[in-house]
Amino acid sequence: MHSPFPFSAIVGQDEMKRAILLTAVDPSIGGVLILGHRGTAKSTAVRALPALLPSIPVVAGCRYGCDPKANGRKCTECQAREREGTRLRSESRTVPVVDLPLGATEDRVVGALDLERALTKGEKAFEPGLLARAHRGYLYVDEINLLEDHLVDLLLDVAATGENVVEREGISIRHPARFVLVGSGNPEEGDLRPQLLDRFGLSVEVTTTTDLAERVEVIKRRDAFDRDPDGFAAAWAGSDDATRQRVEKARKRLERLTVPDEVLHHAAALCAAVGTDGVRGELALLRAARATAALDGARTVTSSHLRAIAASALRHRLRRNVLDDVGSTARIERALQERFGA
Amino acid sequence: MSAGPVVAARLLAVDPAGLGGVWLRALRYDHSEAWLETLRAALPHGTVTRRLPVTIPDDRLLGGIDLARTLAEGRPVAEHGLLAATDGGVLVLPSAERASEGLVARLGQALDTQMAPAPRGLAADRVPARIAVIALDEGDGVDERAHPALADRLAFHLSLDGRPQEDAPDDAQARAALPGMIASARARLPHVEIGGEGMQALVVLAARLGIDSLRAVLFAMRAARAHAALEGRRLVGDDDLAVAAALVLGPRATRIPAPDDVRDDAPDPPPAEPESREERDDAAAPSQDEVRELEELMVRAARTTLPVSLTTGGDAPAARRTTGGRAGADRAGGTRGRQVGTRRGDPRSGGRLDLLETLRAAAPWQTIRRRQRTGAVGVQVRRDDFRLRRLFEPAGTTALFCVDASGSAAVHRMAEAKGAVELLLAESYARRDEVGLVAFRGTRADVLLPPTRAIAAAKRALAALPGGGGTPLASAIDRMRELVAQARRAGQETVAVFLTDARANIARDGTPGRPAAEADALASAAALRALGGSSILIDTAPRPSAVAERLAAAMGARYVTLPRNDAREIHEAVKAVMPVRG
């Protein structure tokens, strides 16, 4: 299999790339919603992640990719092995990026009775689904706005609890499934349910660049990649490495980063000004600002970090009037300007 | 230079996976068959060509357990799906306009990554699937067409109707030489270079034609390289670019480029200007005139293949209506709901296995089957034994009433309106429908009763409804819209019933004024219509008014004007549009 298009080689789309990196720094930010037309490198960015991000330690042989250090939050199989006194070895795996296609059956998503084992060996075994595969990684739903309602219901539950509970065909099982949900879609083709919107920590709007030089650059790089994928990936490996190190450093820095009262104040005032519902908006905004500061290598979170990420963190949380022409982004920009000046 | 369907077929044969495929529109079956024959002649001997039925279940497409062999051999046997089995070949998708969102998503994923998910239970995660897709689109008109997410991923958009295959008919000699030509072109392809000005010309042309997707430009570039390879060139020339412009960019145009459209007005943003000029003045770059000439050549090429809708001034291709997971309509045979029995079937197609019934079906045969296969252990199950649950999810109905309690309406019709709603409530109770009630007066609209089956509560809310004040119709419709959207998401069929004289005089923001209020009401009505479901507008004014009729039209509602309507007549009118339940 050839290398995927390198993350660093994607031209432009800075807001999207940053949002994705922020979730790599702090997965608790929640998912990323990417809205825009086709052909804007949405899928390319997501599919580049396994090669970009640091690999993760997992319990060797675990079907759910349990974290060896996660005490008490492992899957039932790992727990059983621990109780037996087996020492769990750990191995390293690339970060999973799992596609959830439209029209997937519930069986494929949540997992189901393992038919082949049931039939050939007479065992009642569970065959993990996509949710299990995405544990500790990314679950990517292209055209999420068209996703069937019963799948949306499933995602809502799992995204909220970080656990997949399966009760079907005589199987009763639960396993951890914590992932960063990345959804993309074209808003003109359908709306997202508010509950689902709420699960996303960040949202970005992507457009194709109209800048001629930039468009030519996109084509040039793609051409170079088409002709020699591995050589192209090797040429960009340095940049990808640098990004990976930035993410790793930012993860370490994150724990020590403090948020000054002044910034808390600004965040609260900003949310009040644009009218987000509840405190979830504020929490999301602060988390995102903290991760931004960590990624930038700052010692403390400042209002400039807040400003940088406010639109991404809040634009999908505004109570929206479908008939109102003023976009959410514009409303946030206005509020930012009133608060911080031009 | 010729750039027609035959050339497209040959270019595709040179670089199938890179070009993704063809969206082939032809109303006549024999036209598309003839083109496919042309393609087959160009493809190297032994290339896999498979037909992909639009109703293909996941397991056939992506792979899974070969149920028949697994059972027969008593050990797991995996089978590759059609995607993996067609690696390096061509998938023909007839009736592409009927492909589901799910199928389009899977094909898109395979085209993007050139991989297919591995069959379940196999160790490897994914297997290569370098495919080209020929989407045969037999849809007519703009409503019925292949999904844009699929079309965007296919390099060539060909329309065969009314356009004879103008490029040279093959004689036997040419036909015999073709496989050799394609083979050497394939060998040459990785070494074909494309200059910076060629790429730039494609980018500029795409901008002038109003094509946003950069994927289109990529395909154009690959088509140009494939054409150069076919012609035996190592460097992409003007001819190759012109062919790419005609085959890839022209059909995607959303606007017509003026013949002497000066280049500067095409790429929009003025701030970018200095930068690109710098690039243009680059010493190595060809002179302005040469660039202009190339661009004009390409524009002329693209103009030969513009979509018919553009050139005849017809409608632009409308965005396809989305149907994904909406609407309560049919739910029997789905994958959710209450079990209403079992049916024979394949559990891999997404149905849910009824284990008990399956065993019951297999039970009588056990003795015979054991005798047939010595050494067999466990229960002997055959494919025919599988029983799937038949699930039935009742699509309930929610009836939502919106009652005008403003001064103008209250005087005349409050009593009748209340009476009619009470009759409907009684009937809804019998049908176990949910009902909800919105009332509006003064400056605001309130949900008096969120959808409920508690009919008594509805009656109480209705009886206590006071009258008088302004008519904030837009806000009322907005409240209704929220309720309709909620109910439909929950899988309910909805009927929205408006009882009003439609004399709106309070705008959405609460300010009085008739013109603004009416405009707002019409806009809200259009948004309500977009949600689907049925609605009825009962004009309660003493004389039918044009305003009310316009509003009904905007929300797609049945307009009932009964100057002397009493409760019973209203009741009959509403009953007529209620969905019938079996």
Chai-1 contact restraints between the chains, C-beta under 6 A:
chainA,res_idxA,chainB,res_idxB,connection_type,confidence,min_distance_angstrom,max_distance_angstrom,comment,restraint_id
A,H37,B,D212,contact,1.0,0.0,6.0,A-B,restraint_1
A,R38,B,D152,contact,1.0,0.0,6.0,A-B,restraint_2
A,R38,B,S213,contact,1.0,0.0,6.0,A-B,restraint_3
A,G39,B,S213,contact,1.0,0.0,6.0,A-B,restraint_4
A,G39,B,L214,contact,1.0,0.0,6.0,A-B,restraint_5
A,G39,B,R215,contact,1.0,0.0,6.0,A-B,restraint_6
A,S43,B,D112,contact,1.0,0.0,6.0,A-B,restraint_7
A,D99,B,Q109,contact,1.0,0.0,6.0,A-B,restraint_8
A,P101,B,A105,contact,1.0,0.0,6.0,A-B,restraint_9
A,P101,B,R106,contact,1.0,0.0,6.0,A-B,restraint_10
A,L102,B,E101,contact,1.0,0.0,6.0,A-B,restraint_11
A,L102,B,G102,contact,1.0,0.0,6.0,A-B,restraint_12
A,L102,B,A105,contact,1.0,0.0,6.0,A-B,restraint_13
A,G103,B,S100,contact,1.0,0.0,6.0,A-B,restraint_14
A,G103,B,E101,contact,1.0,0.0,6.0,A-B,restraint_15
A,G103,B,G102,contact,1.0,0.0,6.0,A-B,restraint_16
A,T105,B,G350,contact,1.0,0.0,6.0,A-B,restraint_17
A,E116,B,I65,contact,1.0,0.0,6.0,A-B,restraint_18
A,E116,B,T70,contact,1.0,0.0,6.0,A-B,restraint_19
A,E116,B,P76,contact,1.0,0.0,6.0,A-B,restraint_20
A,L119,B,V381,contact,1.0,0.0,6.0,A-B,restraint_21
A,T120,B,G74,contact,1.0,0.0,6.0,A-B,restraint_22
A,T120,B,R75,contact,1.0,0.0,6.0,A-B,restraint_23
A,G122,B,G378,contact,1.0,0.0,6.0,A-B,restraint_24
A,L146,B,E101,contact,1.0,0.0,6.0,A-B,restraint_25
A,L146,B,T322,contact,1.0,0.0,6.0,A-B,restraint_26
A,L146,B,G324,contact,1.0,0.0,6.0,A-B,restraint_27
A,E148,B,G325,contact,1.0,0.0,6.0,A-B,restraint_28
A,D149,B,G325,contact,1.0,0.0,6.0,A-B,restraint_29
A,H150,B,R336,contact,1.0,0.0,6.0,A-B,restraint_30
A,E189,B,T322,contact,1.0,0.0,6.0,A-B,restraint_31
A,G190,B,T322,contact,1.0,0.0,6.0,A-B,restraint_32
A,T208,B,D212,contact,1.0,0.0,6.0,A-B,restraint_33
A,T208,B,L214,contact,1.0,0.0,6.0,A-B,restraint_34
A,T210,B,D268,contact,1.0,0.0,6.0,A-B,restraint_35
A,T210,B,P269,contact,1.0,0.0,6.0,A-B,restraint_36
A,D211,B,A272,contact,1.0,0.0,6.0,A-B,restraint_37
A,L212,B,P267,contact,1.0,0.0,6.0,A-B,restraint_38
A,L212,B,S276,contact,1.0,0.0,6.0,A-B,restraint_39
A,A213,B,E275,contact,1.0,0.0,6.0,A-B,restraint_40
A,A213,B,S276,contact,1.0,0.0,6.0,A-B,restraint_41
A,R215,B,V203,contact,1.0,0.0,6.0,A-B,restraint_42
A,V216,B,M199,contact,1.0,0.0,6.0,A-B,restraint_43
A,V216,B,Q200,contact,1.0,0.0,6.0,A-B,restraint_44
A,V216,B,V203,contact,1.0,0.0,6.0,A-B,restraint_45
A,V218,B,L214,contact,1.0,0.0,6.0,A-B,restraint_46
A,I219,B,M199,contact,1.0,0.0,6.0,A-B,restraint_47
A,I219,B,V217,contact,1.0,0.0,6.0,A-B,restraint_48
A,I219,B,M221,contact,1.0,0.0,6.0,A-B,restraint_49
A,R222,B,L218,contact,1.0,0.0,6.0,A-B,restraint_50
A,D223,B,M221,contact,1.0,0.0,6.0,A-B,restraint_51
A,R227,B,P190,contact,1.0,0.0,6.0,A-B,restraint_52
A,V322,B,A527,contact,1.0,0.0,6.0,A-B,restraint_53
A,L323,B,A523,contact,1.0,0.0,6.0,A-B,restraint_54
